[in-house]
Amino acid sequence: WATAQGPAAKPSRVFDDTDAAVKHTGPWQRQTGLQPAHAGTISSSDQKGAAVEAAFEGKRVLWFSKLGDNCGKARVSVDGGPPEEVDTYSADDIWGVCAYRKELPVLGKHVLRILVTGDRSARAKGALIHVDGIRVEPE
């Protein structure tokens, strides 16, 4: 065994969808006991206007989701900035996907907001948005 050499990396922080720092507004359903989901849980909603917000301190934020044929579109923003549209449709179910990644110009306190639009692509059978987890990287 040898000790790794180089600068010490600061660990990332992962917020599960059940974490107190992850605030749900509007109707969300939580499923538990799901082996492919982070910590066995995932939250989902297809109701326009439902949202998830997470306050965090870091330089990079990533939203992990589940893609599927019944999944729709969300608008994602940081610190109230212009939202970016994210389409979570996939012909196959894919768990643990990074649906959104944002590099921030400065390390500091920020707020991530995921808004359910109720919209979907032409092939999608539904408009579900899933929140499995949020990872925050300090550098």
N, CA, C and O atoms as a GROMACS GRO file, in nm:
protein
  556
    1TRP      N    1   0.083  -0.118   0.000
    1TRP     CA    2   0.000   0.000   0.000
    1TRP      C    3   0.087   0.124   0.000
    1TRP      O    4   0.194   0.126   0.062
    2ALA      N    5   0.041   0.226  -0.070
    2ALA     CA    6   0.113   0.353  -0.073
    2ALA      C    7   0.014   0.467  -0.057
    2ALA      O    8  -0.098   0.460  -0.108
    3THR      N    9   0.054   0.568   0.013
    3THR     CA   10  -0.030   0.686   0.030
    3THR      C   11  -0.030   0.766  -0.100
    3THR      O   12   0.075   0.787  -0.161
    4ALA      N   13  -0.147   0.810  -0.140
    4ALA     CA   14  -0.158   0.892  -0.261
    4ALA      C   15  -0.087   1.024  -0.241
    4ALA      O   16  -0.093   1.084  -0.133
    5GLN      N   17  -0.021   1.069  -0.344
    5GLN     CA   18   0.051   1.196  -0.339
    5GLN      C   19  -0.029   1.301  -0.417
    5GLN      O   20  -0.101   1.267  -0.511
    6GLY      N   21  -0.017   1.425  -0.379
    6GLY     CA   22  -0.084   1.534  -0.449
    6GLY      C   23  -0.170   1.613  -0.354
    6GLY      O   24  -0.175   1.584  -0.234
    7PRO      N   25  -0.237   1.715  -0.407
    7PRO     CA   26  -0.320   1.800  -0.321
    7PRO      C   27  -0.439   1.723  -0.267
    7PRO      O   28  -0.497   1.639  -0.336
    8ALA      N   29  -0.474   1.752  -0.145
    8ALA     CA   30  -0.590   1.686  -0.084
    8ALA      C   31  -0.718   1.739  -0.147
    8ALA      O   32  -0.740   1.860  -0.153
    9ALA      N   33  -0.800   1.650  -0.193
    9ALA     CA   34  -0.927   1.689  -0.254
    9ALA      C   35  -1.034   1.698  -0.145
    9ALA      O   36  -1.040   1.614  -0.056
   10LYS      N   37  -1.115   1.799  -0.154
   10LYS     CA   38  -1.226   1.812  -0.060
   10LYS      C   39  -1.339   1.723  -0.110
   10LYS      O   40  -1.368   1.720  -0.229
   11PRO      N   41  -1.403   1.650  -0.019
   11PRO     CA   42  -1.509   1.559  -0.063
   11PRO      C   43  -1.634   1.633  -0.109
   11PRO      O   44  -1.666   1.743  -0.062
   12SER      N   45  -1.705   1.570  -0.202
   12SER     CA   46  -1.834   1.622  -0.246
   12SER      C   47  -1.938   1.592  -0.140
   12SER      O   48  -1.921   1.503  -0.057
   13ARG      N   49  -2.046   1.666  -0.145
   13ARG     CA   50  -2.160   1.638  -0.056
   13ARG      C   51  -2.276   1.593  -0.142
   13ARG      O   52  -2.306   1.654  -0.244
   14VAL      N   53  -2.342   1.486  -0.100
   14VAL     CA   54  -2.456   1.435  -0.174
   14VAL      C   55  -2.581   1.452  -0.088
   14VAL      O   56  -2.586   1.408   0.027
   15PHE      N   57  -2.682   1.517  -0.146
   15PHE     CA   58  -2.812   1.531  -0.081
   15PHE      C   59  -2.906   1.430  -0.146
   15PHE      O   60  -2.927   1.433  -0.267
   16ASP      N   61  -2.962   1.340  -0.067
   16ASP     CA   62  -3.065   1.249  -0.117
   16ASP      C   63  -3.195   1.328  -0.129
   16ASP      O   64  -3.208   1.435  -0.069
   17ASP      N   65  -3.290   1.277  -0.205
   17ASP     CA   66  -3.418   1.347  -0.219
   17ASP      C   67  -3.492   1.360  -0.086
   17ASP      O   68  -3.583   1.442  -0.075
   18THR      N   69  -3.454   1.281   0.014
   18THR     CA   70  -3.518   1.287   0.146
   18THR      C   71  -3.446   1.381   0.242
   18THR      O   72  -3.494   1.403   0.354
   19ASP      N   73  -3.332   1.437   0.202
   19ASP     CA   74  -3.252   1.523   0.288
   19ASP      C   75  -3.330   1.649   0.325
   19ASP      O   76  -3.403   1.703   0.242
   20ALA      N   77  -3.314   1.695   0.447
   20ALA     CA   78  -3.384   1.816   0.493
   20ALA      C   79  -3.347   1.940   0.412
   20ALA      O   80  -3.425   2.035   0.406
   21ALA      N   81  -3.229   1.940   0.349
   21ALA     CA   82  -3.186   2.055   0.268
   21ALA      C   83  -3.257   2.060   0.134
   21ALA      O   84  -3.248   2.161   0.063
   22VAL      N   85  -3.326   1.953   0.096
   22VAL     CA   86  -3.398   1.947  -0.031
   22VAL      C   87  -3.546   1.974  -0.003
   22VAL      O   88  -3.615   1.890   0.055
   23LYS      N   89  -3.593   2.091  -0.044
   23LYS     CA   90  -3.730   2.135  -0.015
   23LYS      C   91  -3.821   2.111  -0.135
   23LYS      O   92  -3.794   2.159  -0.245
   24HIS      N   93  -3.928   2.035  -0.112
   24HIS     CA   94  -4.026   2.006  -0.216
   24HIS      C   95  -4.147   2.098  -0.199
   24HIS      O   96  -4.196   2.115  -0.087
   25THR      N   97  -4.194   2.159  -0.307
   25THR     CA   98  -4.318   2.235  -0.305
   25THR      C   99  -4.410   2.177  -0.412
   25THR      O  100  -4.365   2.134  -0.518
   26GLY      N  101  -4.538   2.177  -0.382
   26GLY     CA  102  -4.634   2.116  -0.473
   26GLY      C  103  -4.640   1.966  -0.449
   26GLY      O  104  -4.576   1.914  -0.358
   27PRO      N  105  -4.719   1.896  -0.531
   27PRO     CA  106  -4.737   1.752  -0.511
   27PRO      C  107  -4.619   1.669  -0.562
   27PRO      O  108  -4.587   1.671  -0.681
   28TRP      N  109  -4.555   1.596  -0.473
   28TRP     CA  110  -4.446   1.503  -0.505
   28TRP      C  111  -4.479   1.369  -0.442
   28TRP      O  112  -4.534   1.363  -0.333
   29GLN      N  113  -4.444   1.263  -0.511
   29GLN     CA  114  -4.459   1.128  -0.457
   29GLN      C  115  -4.320   1.072  -0.432
   29GLN      O  116  -4.228   1.090  -0.513
   30ARG      N  117  -4.304   1.004  -0.319
   30ARG     CA  118  -4.175   0.944  -0.286
   30ARG      C  119  -4.191   0.793  -0.288
   30ARG      O  120  -4.282   0.737  -0.228
   31GLN      N  121  -4.099   0.728  -0.359
   31GLN     CA  122  -4.095   0.583  -0.360
   31GLN      C  123  -3.974   0.539  -0.278
   31GLN      O  124  -3.868   0.602  -0.283
   32THR      N  125  -3.991   0.432  -0.203
   32THR     CA  126  -3.883   0.381  -0.120
   32THR      C  127  -3.857   0.234  -0.153
   32THR      O  128  -3.938   0.169  -0.220
   33GLY      N  129  -3.746   0.184  -0.106
   33GLY     CA  130  -3.712   0.045  -0.128
   33GLY      C  131  -3.673   0.012  -0.271
   33GLY      O  132  -3.685  -0.102  -0.315
   34LEU      N  133  -3.625   0.113  -0.344
   34LEU     CA  134  -3.585   0.093  -0.484
   34LEU      C  135  -3.434   0.074  -0.490
   34LEU      O  136  -3.358   0.169  -0.467
   35GLN      N  137  -3.391  -0.045  -0.521
   35GLN     CA  138  -3.248  -0.074  -0.523
   35GLN      C  139  -3.170   0.015  -0.620
   35GLN      O  140  -3.060   0.056  -0.585
   36PRO      N  141  -3.221   0.047  -0.740
   36PRO     CA  142  -3.138   0.129  -0.830
   36PRO      C  143  -3.131   0.277  -0.792
   36PRO      O  144  -3.047   0.350  -0.846
   37ALA      N  145  -3.216   0.323  -0.700
   37ALA     CA  146  -3.217   0.464  -0.661
   37ALA      C  147  -3.113   0.488  -0.550
   37ALA      O  148  -3.085   0.399  -0.470
   38HIS      N  149  -3.057   0.609  -0.547
   38HIS     CA  150  -2.963   0.646  -0.441
   38HIS      C  151  -3.035   0.635  -0.307
   38HIS      O  152  -3.143   0.690  -0.289
   39ALA      N  153  -2.974   0.566  -0.214
   39ALA     CA  154  -3.030   0.543  -0.080
   39ALA      C  155  -3.168   0.478  -0.085
   39ALA      O  156  -3.242   0.480   0.014
   40GLY      N  157  -3.204   0.420  -0.200
   40GLY     CA  158  -3.329   0.346  -0.214
   40GLY      C  159  -3.454   0.430  -0.229
   40GLY      O  160  -3.564   0.376  -0.226
   41THR      N  161  -3.440   0.564  -0.246
   41THR     CA  162  -3.557   0.651  -0.257
   41THR      C  163  -3.547   0.740  -0.380
   41THR      O  164  -3.438   0.772  -0.428
   42ILE      N  165  -3.663   0.781  -0.429
   42ILE     CA  166  -3.669   0.878  -0.539
   42ILE      C  167  -3.801   0.953  -0.528
   42ILE      O  168  -3.903   0.895  -0.490
   43SER      N  169  -3.799   1.082  -0.559
   43SER     CA  170  -3.920   1.165  -0.559
   43SER      C  171  -3.957   1.197  -0.703
   43SER      O  172  -3.870   1.217  -0.787
   44SER      N  173  -4.088   1.203  -0.730
   44SER     CA  174  -4.131   1.234  -0.866
   44SER      C  175  -4.260   1.314  -0.865
   44SER      O  176  -4.342   1.305  -0.774
   45SER      N  177  -4.275   1.394  -0.971
   45SER     CA  178  -4.397   1.474  -0.991
   45SER      C  179  -4.414   1.502  -1.139
   45SER      O  180  -4.316   1.517  -1.213
   46ASP      N  181  -4.540   1.510  -1.181
   46ASP     CA  182  -4.570   1.553  -1.318
   46ASP      C  183  -4.659   1.676  -1.317
   46ASP      O  184  -4.712   1.717  -1.421
   47GLN      N  185  -4.675   1.736  -1.200
   47GLN     CA  186  -4.763   1.851  -1.184
   47GLN      C  187  -4.691   1.981  -1.215
   47GLN      O  188  -4.594   2.016  -1.149
   48LYS      N  189  -4.741   2.052  -1.316
   48LYS     CA  190  -4.682   2.180  -1.353
   48LYS      C  191  -4.674   2.270  -1.230
   48LYS      O  192  -4.773   2.286  -1.158
   49GLY      N  193  -4.557   2.328  -1.208
   49GLY     CA  194  -4.537   2.418  -1.096
   49GLY      C  195  -4.476   2.354  -0.973
   49GLY      O  196  -4.427   2.424  -0.884
   50ALA      N  197  -4.479   2.221  -0.964
   50ALA     CA  198  -4.411   2.155  -0.852
   50ALA      C  199  -4.261   2.184  -0.865
   50ALA      O  200  -4.209   2.194  -0.976
   51ALA      N  201  -4.194   2.197  -0.753
   51ALA     CA  202  -4.053   2.235  -0.758
   51ALA      C  203  -3.974   2.171  -0.645
   51ALA      O  204  -4.029   2.129  -0.543
   52VAL      N  205  -3.845   2.166  -0.666
   52VAL     CA  206  -3.750   2.124  -0.564
   52VAL      C  207  -3.643   2.232  -0.557
   52VAL      O  208  -3.592   2.277  -0.660
   53GLU      N  209  -3.609   2.273  -0.436
   53GLU     CA  210  -3.500   2.368  -0.416
   53GLU      C  211  -3.402   2.312  -0.315
   53GLU      O  212  -3.439   2.247  -0.217
   54ALA      N  213  -3.275   2.338  -0.341
   54ALA     CA  214  -3.171   2.294  -0.248
   54ALA      C  215  -3.069   2.407  -0.233
   54ALA      O  216  -3.009   2.450  -0.331
   55ALA      N  217  -3.051   2.452  -0.110
   55ALA     CA  218  -2.948   2.551  -0.081
   55ALA      C  219  -2.818   2.475  -0.054
   55ALA      O  220  -2.818   2.373   0.015
   56PHE      N  221  -2.709   2.526  -0.109
   56PHE     CA  222  -2.581   2.457  -0.094
   56PHE      C  223  -2.467   2.556  -0.100
   56PHE      O  224  -2.484   2.670  -0.142
   57GLU      N  225  -2.350   2.509  -0.057
   57GLU     CA  226  -2.230   2.589  -0.068
   57GLU      C  227  -2.129   2.508  -0.149
   57GLU      O  228  -2.090   2.398  -0.109
   58GLY      N  229  -2.087   2.564  -0.261
   58GLY     CA  230  -1.994   2.492  -0.346
   58GLY      C  231  -1.966   2.567  -0.475
   58GLY      O  232  -2.006   2.682  -0.492
   59LYS      N  233  -1.898   2.500  -0.566
   59LYS     CA  234  -1.859   2.560  -0.694
   59LYS      C  235  -1.924   2.488  -0.812
   59LYS      O  236  -1.927   2.541  -0.923
   60ARG      N  237  -1.977   2.368  -0.787
   60ARG     CA  238  -2.037   2.288  -0.894
   60ARG      C  239  -2.154   2.210  -0.834
   60ARG      O  240  -2.145   2.161  -0.722
   61VAL      N  241  -2.264   2.200  -0.911
   61VAL     CA  242  -2.380   2.126  -0.863
   61VAL      C  243  -2.429   2.033  -0.975
   61VAL      O  244  -2.427   2.069  -1.092
   62LEU      N  245  -2.471   1.913  -0.935
   62LEU     CA  246  -2.519   1.813  -1.029
   62LEU      C  247  -2.651   1.756  -0.978
   62LEU      O  248  -2.662   1.723  -0.860
   63TRP      N  249  -2.751   1.744  -1.066
   63TRP     CA  250  -2.881   1.685  -1.032
   63TRP      C  251  -2.888   1.547  -1.095
   63TRP      O  252  -2.870   1.532  -1.216
   64PHE      N  253  -2.914   1.447  -1.012
   64PHE     CA  254  -2.926   1.309  -1.059
   64PHE      C  255  -3.072   1.268  -1.063
   64PHE      O  256  -3.148   1.296  -0.971
   65SER      N  257  -3.109   1.202  -1.172
   65SER     CA  258  -3.248   1.172  -1.201
   65SER      C  259  -3.261   1.030  -1.255
   65SER      O  260  -3.163   0.956  -1.265
   66LYS      N  261  -3.382   0.995  -1.289
   66LYS     CA  262  -3.413   0.873  -1.362
   66LYS      C  263  -3.474   0.917  -1.494
   66LYS      O  264  -3.563   1.001  -1.497
   67LEU      N  265  -3.426   0.860  -1.603
   67LEU     CA  266  -3.483   0.885  -1.734
   67LEU      C  267  -3.578   0.771  -1.768
   67LEU      O  268  -3.560   0.658  -1.721
   68GLY      N  269  -3.680   0.800  -1.850
   68GLY     CA  270  -3.773   0.695  -1.889
   68GLY      C  271  -3.870   0.742  -1.995
   68GLY      O  272  -3.871   0.860  -2.032
   69ASP      N  273  -3.953   0.648  -2.043
   69ASP     CA  274  -4.046   0.681  -2.150
   69ASP      C  275  -4.167   0.760  -2.101
   69ASP      O  276  -4.246   0.809  -2.182
   70ASN      N  277  -4.183   0.772  -1.968
   70ASN     CA  278  -4.292   0.851  -1.911
   70ASN      C  279  -4.241   0.980  -1.848
   70ASN      O  280  -4.310   1.041  -1.766
   71CYS      N  281  -4.121   1.022  -1.886
   71CYS     CA  282  -4.057   1.139  -1.824
   71CYS      C  283  -4.068   1.262  -1.914
   71CYS      O  284  -4.073   1.252  -2.036
   72GLY      N  285  -4.070   1.378  -1.851
   72GLY     CA  286  -4.092   1.502  -1.922
   72GLY      C  287  -3.980   1.603  -1.905
   72GLY      O  288  -3.863   1.568  -1.887
   73LYS      N  289  -4.019   1.730  -1.912
   73LYS     CA  290  -3.923   1.840  -1.913
   73LYS      C  291  -3.929   1.920  -1.783
   73LYS      O  292  -4.035   1.934  -1.721
   74ALA      N  293  -3.813   1.971  -1.744
   74ALA     CA  294  -3.802   2.057  -1.626
   74ALA      C  295  -3.723   2.181  -1.665
   74ALA      O  296  -3.647   2.180  -1.762
   75ARG      N  297  -3.741   2.287  -1.588
   75ARG     CA  298  -3.658   2.407  -1.601
   75ARG      C  299  -3.572   2.413  -1.476
   75ARG      O  300  -3.622   2.408  -1.364
   76VAL      N  301  -3.441   2.425  -1.497
   76VAL     CA  302  -3.346   2.423  -1.387
   76VAL      C  303  -3.269   2.553  -1.385
   76VAL      O  304  -3.221   2.600  -1.488
   77SER      N  305  -3.258   2.611  -1.266
   77SER     CA  306  -3.183   2.737  -1.254
   77SER      C  307  -3.104   2.737  -1.124
   77SER      O  308  -3.134   2.662  -1.031
   78VAL      N  309  -3.004   2.824  -1.119
   78VAL     CA  310  -2.924   2.843  -1.000
   78VAL      C  311  -2.927   2.992  -0.965
   78VAL      O  312  -2.904   3.077  -1.051
   79ASP      N  313  -2.957   3.021  -0.840
   79ASP     CA  314  -2.958   3.158  -0.788
   79ASP      C  315  -3.055   3.248  -0.863
   79ASP      O  316  -3.030   3.368  -0.877
   80GLY      N  317  -3.165   3.192  -0.912
   80GLY     CA  318  -3.266   3.273  -0.981
   80GLY      C  319  -3.225   3.316  -1.120
   80GLY      O  320  -3.291   3.400  -1.181
   81GLY      N  321  -3.117   3.259  -1.172
   81GLY     CA  322  -3.071   3.292  -1.307
   81GLY      C  323  -3.164   3.236  -1.413
   81GLY      O  324  -3.263   3.171  -1.381
   82PRO      N  325  -3.134   3.262  -1.539
   82PRO     CA  326  -3.220   3.212  -1.646
   82PRO      C  327  -3.227   3.060  -1.643
   82PRO      O  328  -3.124   2.993  -1.634
   83PRO      N  329  -3.349   3.004  -1.650
   83PRO     CA  330  -3.362   2.858  -1.644
   83PRO      C  331  -3.316   2.791  -1.772
   83PRO      O  332  -3.326   2.847  -1.882
   84GLU      N  333  -3.265   2.668  -1.756
   84GLU     CA  334  -3.228   2.585  -1.869
   84GLU      C  335  -3.327   2.469  -1.874
   84GLU      O  336  -3.359   2.410  -1.771
   85GLU      N  337  -3.375   2.438  -1.995
   85GLU     CA  338  -3.470   2.327  -2.008
   85GLU      C  339  -3.395   2.195  -2.016
   85GLU      O  340  -3.298   2.180  -2.089
   86VAL      N  341  -3.444   2.098  -1.937
   86VAL     CA  342  -3.386   1.964  -1.934
   86VAL      C  343  -3.497   1.866  -1.969
   86VAL      O  344  -3.601   1.863  -1.903
   87ASP      N  345  -3.476   1.784  -2.072
   87ASP     CA  346  -3.571   1.682  -2.113
   87ASP      C  347  -3.523   1.548  -2.058
   87ASP      O  348  -3.414   1.504  -2.092
   88THR      N  349  -3.603   1.483  -1.974
   88THR     CA  350  -3.563   1.358  -1.910
   88THR      C  351  -3.624   1.236  -1.980
   88THR      O  352  -3.626   1.127  -1.922
   89TYR      N  353  -3.673   1.253  -2.102
   89TYR     CA  354  -3.727   1.139  -2.177
   89TYR      C  355  -3.615   1.046  -2.224
   89TYR      O  356  -3.508   1.092  -2.265
   90SER      N  357  -3.640   0.918  -2.217
   90SER     CA  358  -3.555   0.815  -2.276
   90SER      C  359  -3.645   0.697  -2.310
   90SER      O  360  -3.739   0.669  -2.235
   91ALA      N  361  -3.620   0.629  -2.418
   91ALA     CA  362  -3.699   0.512  -2.455
   91ALA      C  363  -3.684   0.401  -2.351
   91ALA      O  364  -3.774   0.319  -2.334
   92ASP      N  365  -3.571   0.397  -2.283
   92ASP     CA  366  -3.543   0.297  -2.179
   92ASP      C  367  -3.533   0.364  -2.044
   92ASP      O  368  -3.499   0.482  -2.035
   93ASP      N  369  -3.562   0.289  -1.937
   93ASP     CA  370  -3.541   0.340  -1.802
   93ASP      C  371  -3.391   0.340  -1.774
   93ASP      O  372  -3.324   0.238  -1.789
   94ILE      N  373  -3.340   0.456  -1.733
   94ILE     CA  374  -3.199   0.469  -1.698
   94ILE      C  375  -3.193   0.540  -1.563
   94ILE      O  376  -3.237   0.655  -1.550
   95TRP      N  377  -3.138   0.472  -1.463
   95TRP     CA  378  -3.130   0.525  -1.326
   95TRP      C  379  -2.997   0.594  -1.302
   95TRP      O  380  -2.896   0.560  -1.364
   96GLY      N  381  -2.998   0.690  -1.212
   96GLY     CA  382  -2.874   0.754  -1.166
   96GLY      C  383  -2.804   0.840  -1.268
   96GLY      O  384  -2.682   0.849  -1.269
   97VAL      N  385  -2.882   0.904  -1.355
   97VAL     CA  386  -2.826   0.986  -1.461
   97VAL      C  387  -2.808   1.130  -1.412
   97VAL      O  388  -2.896   1.185  -1.346
   98CYS      N  389  -2.694   1.188  -1.445
   98CYS     CA  390  -2.675   1.331  -1.418
   98CYS      C  391  -2.750   1.406  -1.527
   98CYS      O  392  -2.704   1.415  -1.641
   99ALA      N  393  -2.866   1.460  -1.491
   99ALA     CA  394  -2.951   1.530  -1.588
   99ALA      C  395  -2.910   1.676  -1.605
   99ALA      O  396  -2.944   1.739  -1.706
  100TYR      N  397  -2.838   1.729  -1.507
  100TYR     CA  398  -2.800   1.872  -1.510
  100TYR      C  399  -2.670   1.888  -1.433
  100TYR      O  400  -2.651   1.830  -1.326
  101ARG      N  401  -2.582   1.970  -1.489
  101ARG     CA  402  -2.454   2.001  -1.424
  101ARG      C  403  -2.425   2.148  -1.447
  101ARG      O  404  -2.434   2.197  -1.559
  102LYS      N  405  -2.389   2.218  -1.341
  102LYS     CA  406  -2.361   2.361  -1.353
  102LYS      C  407  -2.232   2.394  -1.278
  102LYS      O  408  -2.217   2.366  -1.160
  103GLU      N  409  -2.140   2.454  -1.352
  103GLU     CA  410  -2.016   2.505  -1.295
  103GLU      C  411  -2.042   2.651  -1.261
  103GLU      O  412  -2.084   2.728  -1.347
  104LEU      N  413  -2.017   2.690  -1.137
  104LEU     CA  414  -2.046   2.826  -1.092
  104LEU      C  415  -1.919   2.910  -1.093
  104LEU      O  416  -1.810   2.858  -1.067
  105PRO      N  417  -1.931   3.039  -1.122
  105PRO     CA  418  -1.812   3.122  -1.134
  105PRO      C  419  -1.738   3.143  -1.001
  105PRO      O  420  -1.617   3.164  -1.000
  106VAL      N  421  -1.812   3.136  -0.890
  106VAL     CA  422  -1.748   3.157  -0.760
  106VAL      C  423  -1.795   3.053  -0.660
  106VAL      O  424  -1.910   3.010  -0.661
  107LEU      N  425  -1.703   3.014  -0.574
  107LEU     CA  426  -1.736   2.927  -0.462
  107LEU      C  427  -1.819   3.009  -0.365
  107LEU      O  428  -1.781   3.121  -0.331
  108GLY      N  429  -1.931   2.957  -0.321
  108GLY     CA  430  -2.014   3.031  -0.228
  108GLY      C  431  -2.147   2.963  -0.206
  108GLY      O  432  -2.166   2.847  -0.242
  109LYS      N  433  -2.240   3.038  -0.147
  109LYS     CA  434  -2.374   2.987  -0.119
  109LYS      C  435  -2.462   3.010  -0.241
  109LYS      O  436  -2.464   3.118  -0.300
  110HIS      N  437  -2.536   2.905  -0.278
  110HIS     CA  438  -2.620   2.909  -0.397
  110HIS      C  439  -2.750   2.832  -0.370
  110HIS      O  440  -2.762   2.762  -0.270
  111VAL      N  441  -2.846   2.847  -0.462
  111VAL     CA  442  -2.972   2.773  -0.455
  111VAL      C  443  -3.001   2.714  -0.592
  111VAL      O  444  -3.006   2.785  -0.692
  112LEU      N  445  -3.020   2.582  -0.594
  112LEU     CA  446  -3.061   2.511  -0.715
  112LEU      C  447  -3.213   2.496  -0.712
  112LEU      O  448  -3.271   2.462  -0.609
  113ARG      N  449  -3.277   2.522  -0.827
  113ARG     CA  450  -3.423   2.508  -0.837
  113ARG      C  451  -3.456   2.422  -0.959
  113ARG      O  452  -3.409   2.450  -1.069
  114ILE      N  453  -3.536   2.319  -0.937
  114ILE     CA  454  -3.584   2.230  -1.043
  114ILE      C  455  -3.735   2.247  -1.048
  114ILE      O  456  -3.804   2.217  -0.951
  115LEU      N  457  -3.787   2.295  -1.160
  115LEU     CA  458  -3.929   2.324  -1.176
  115LEU      C  459  -3.991   2.229  -1.278
  115LEU      O  460  -3.942   2.219  -1.390
  116VAL      N  461  -4.097   2.160  -1.239
  116VAL     CA  462  -4.170   2.072  -1.330
  116VAL      C  463  -4.253   2.159  -1.424
  116VAL      O  464  -4.332   2.242  -1.378
  117THR      N  465  -4.235   2.140  -1.554
  117THR     CA  466  -4.310   2.220  -1.652
  117THR      C  467  -4.442   2.158  -1.692
  117THR      O  468  -4.532   2.228  -1.738
  118GLY      N  469  -4.455   2.026  -1.674
  118GLY     CA  470  -4.574   1.956  -1.721
  118GLY      C  471  -4.567   1.926  -1.870
  118GLY      O  472  -4.658   1.865  -1.926
  119ASP      N  473  -4.459   1.970  -1.935
  119ASP     CA  474  -4.440   1.947  -2.079
  119ASP      C  475  -4.363   1.819  -2.102
  119ASP      O  476  -4.294   1.769  -2.012
  120ARG      N  477  -4.374   1.766  -2.223
  120ARG     CA  478  -4.303   1.644  -2.260
  120ARG      C  479  -4.274   1.645  -2.408
  120ARG      O  480  -4.337   1.718  -2.485
  121SER      N  481  -4.177   1.563  -2.448
  121SER     CA  482  -4.146   1.551  -2.590
  121SER      C  483  -4.254   1.467  -2.657
  121SER      O  484  -4.334   1.402  -2.589
  122ALA      N  485  -4.256   1.468  -2.789
  122ALA     CA  486  -4.361   1.400  -2.865
  122ALA      C  487  -4.367   1.250  -2.837
  122ALA      O  488  -4.475   1.191  -2.840
  123ARG      N  489  -4.254   1.188  -2.811
  123ARG     CA  490  -4.251   1.043  -2.788
  123ARG      C  491  -4.284   1.003  -2.644
  123ARG      O  492  -4.318   0.888  -2.619
  124ALA      N  493  -4.275   1.095  -2.552
  124ALA     CA  494  -4.294   1.063  -2.410
  124ALA      C  495  -4.439   1.027  -2.380
  124ALA      O  496  -4.532   1.086  -2.436
  125LYS      N  497  -4.458   0.930  -2.291
  125LYS     CA  498  -4.591   0.886  -2.248
  125LYS      C  499  -4.640   0.965  -2.127
  125LYS      O  500  -4.755   0.950  -2.087
  126GLY      N  501  -4.553   1.048  -2.069
  126GLY     CA  502  -4.589   1.125  -1.952
  126GLY      C  503  -4.494   1.242  -1.934
  126GLY      O  504  -4.409   1.268  -2.019
  127ALA      N  505  -4.510   1.312  -1.821
  127ALA     CA  506  -4.429   1.431  -1.795
  127ALA      C  507  -4.362   1.424  -1.658
  127ALA      O  508  -4.336   1.528  -1.597
  128LEU      N  509  -4.334   1.303  -1.608
  128LEU     CA  510  -4.272   1.288  -1.476
  128LEU      C  511  -4.131   1.346  -1.471
  128LEU      O  512  -4.053   1.332  -1.565
  129ILE      N  513  -4.102   1.410  -1.362
  129ILE     CA  514  -3.966   1.455  -1.330
  129ILE      C  515  -3.927   1.384  -1.201
  129ILE      O  516  -4.002   1.383  -1.103
  130HIS      N  517  -3.809   1.323  -1.202
  130HIS     CA  518  -3.758   1.250  -1.085
  130HIS      C  519  -3.640   1.326  -1.025
  130HIS      O  520  -3.556   1.380  -1.096
  131VAL      N  521  -3.636   1.328  -0.893
  131VAL     CA  522  -3.521   1.380  -0.820
  131VAL      C  523  -3.469   1.266  -0.733
  131VAL      O  524  -3.535   1.224  -0.638
  132ASP      N  525  -3.349   1.217  -0.768
  132ASP     CA  526  -3.288   1.108  -0.694
  132ASP      C  527  -3.184   1.162  -0.596
  132ASP      O  528  -3.173   1.112  -0.484
  133GLY      N  529  -3.109   1.262  -0.639
  133GLY     CA  530  -3.009   1.320  -0.553
  133GLY      C  531  -2.944   1.442  -0.616
  133GLY      O  532  -2.957   1.467  -0.736
  134ILE      N  533  -2.875   1.517  -0.533
  134ILE     CA  534  -2.803   1.637  -0.578
  134ILE      C  535  -2.663   1.629  -0.518
  134ILE      O  536  -2.647   1.610  -0.397
  135ARG      N  537  -2.562   1.642  -0.604
  135ARG     CA  538  -2.424   1.639  -0.556
  135ARG      C  539  -2.365   1.778  -0.568
  135ARG      O  540  -2.382   1.845  -0.670
  136VAL      N  541  -2.295   1.822  -0.464
  136VAL     CA  542  -2.230   1.951  -0.462
  136VAL      C  543  -2.081   1.928  -0.448
  136VAL      O  544  -2.037   1.855  -0.359
  137GLU      N  545  -2.003   1.991  -0.536
  137GLU     CA  546  -1.859   1.977  -0.533
  137GLU      C  547  -1.799   2.112  -0.491
  137GLU      O  548  -1.836   2.216  -0.546
  138PRO      N  549  -1.709   2.109  -0.395
  138PRO     CA  550  -1.654   2.234  -0.342
  138PRO      C  551  -1.554   2.303  -0.435
  138PRO      O  552  -1.532   2.423  -0.423
  139GLU      N  553  -1.494   2.228  -0.526
  139GLU     CA  554  -1.393   2.287  -0.615
  139GLU      C  555  -1.421   2.252  -0.758
  139GLU      O  556  -1.346   2.293  -0.848
   0.00000   0.00000   0.00000
